[in-house]
Every structure is written in structure tokens, then in C-alpha cells.
Amino acid sequence: MSAESLLAAATERLAAAGVASPRVDAEILLSHVTGVPRLALVRAKPNDIQYGAYKALIERRASREPLQHLTGSAAFRYVDLDVGPGVFIPRPETELLAGWAIEKAKRIDAPIVVDLCTGSGAIALSLVDEVPGARVHAVELDERAFGWAHRNLAGTGVDLRQGDMADAFAELDGTVDIVVSTPPYIPLDAWESVEAEVRDHDPSLALWSGDDGLDAMRIVESTAYRLLKPGGVVGAEHADVQGQSAPSVFSVSGRWTLVRDNADYADRPRFVTATRS
């Protein structure tokens, strides 16, 4: 079977299973199996072993197993991360939050940055990659996710610790320039609205956050206030329906100035930023 025939059949199978980007996923998986770049797949000639492996991956993707679990990697800004079961897959939208933190860090000599709920280590890794002078600290509670972060951040100089963000890095209190976080933010009653790839495969600690989805955001607010020096800044991701409620966590405390929300690529509310009074 030609590569184009394989791709056509795989695309049809994935579309029928409700996969959001069936053709793209089919191409990425064929490229992964054959080692042929996506733009050159029309010239690929999969052998019998590759054909069998590809069919198996397509069926796993059709069952809504995340694409990144099948390839073992996820691209994030200018870095590639090892990912798999047990860690939240970094989303393209989070690149904007990372970019905000990076631009803030570039304006400071030897900035001290803390990444709360680091997950795979995506933001922390991007910070040390793009701001070489930054001193980056990261914390993750989930044991399996911590293992992936350790794998991705090994040798980078990031101070990675396993533990609860609520009491993390007490020795840094009042000295940090930037706090950044992608906390869990899905309300407990929103189970049915969450796509299968997320609901069935991402770790629960990275998803659910109380009745209104803001329990973790409240901890981010408290922890960031403790860690930051006066004038330090915090940025935290939230759901697109929390464009008012997430910033209010910071504004109602009376401890922050310049509280504002920031949009993602689709112009949806995505992350809140604030400055410590």
C-alpha cells in the first residue's frame, strides 16, 4: 500500500473516531514510524514491520490515546519534551504564558523565577533555554509527573523539587522576581465536557480543582505573594471561562496591582498576571 493510501485510510479512521485533527495526526504518526519528514511522506515506502506498527498506532489514537503518548515527545516553544502516561501534555496555549515569563525575565539581571506545578517541566526548560542567566526553581507534587520533569530538566541547572506548591521554597520568601504557574483549573462537575484525551489520560492532580476550578489558583496567589519581592510579578493559566473569576482571586485580596487577564491565540481568556504591591 502506498503512503498516500495509508494516510487516506488512517485519516478516515481517525475522523470517524472523533479525533480533532485526523490528517495531521495520521501524518505525524507515519513520520514517526518511518523516520521520513512529513513534507516528504509522499515518497515514503513503509515496510511490513512499519506498516504493522503504523496500524497499531492508528488504532491507539482512534481510542483517543494522546498523540504525544504515542510519539513520546511534545514540542514546546524551542524545546522538545519527553512525555508519556502520568504527565500533563503541555498545550500550545501555554507557550504564551511561558513567553510572558521569558520576556519579563530578560529585563532582569540574573532573575529568580519559580515555576509552580511544573508538570513536564515545559516552562522551566523554556526559561533556561531562552534566558541563560535565569535562576529557575520548579516544583511538582505528582510523583509520576515529577519523574518526567526530572528527565526533561536533568543537567539544566533548574532546582527541581517534589512537593506541594503551598510551602515550596520557603528559603526564597521575598526574593523572587517572577512566579509562573499552570495549576489545575477544571471544576469537579465538568467531567462530561472534558475531551477524552485529557479526561482519561492526563493525571487527575493536573486537572481538577474544587467546585469552581479555582482552589489551586488561590494557593498560587498565596504562594506567589509569599515568594515575590515587592514589584515582582506572577502569571497563572486558567480556563477560558475564568477570564473574570481567576483575576478576581488576585484583585479581591488587595495585595496586588496591575491585575489583568491575557488572551490566547484564539483571543480567549487564558492567563492572569499581577504585580505584588
PyMOL commands that set and color helices and strands:
alter all, ss='L'
color gray80, all
select helices_A, chain A and resi 3-16+22-34+38-43+48-62+67-71+94-106+122-130+143-153+165-167+170-172+188-193+196-201+204-206+215-227+240-242+245-251
alter helices_A, ss='H'
color red, helices_A
select strands_A, chain A and resi 73-76+79-82+112-116+135-140+159-162+176-181+228-237+256-263+269-276
alter strands_A, ss='S'
color yellow, strands_A
deselect
rebuild
show_as cartoon
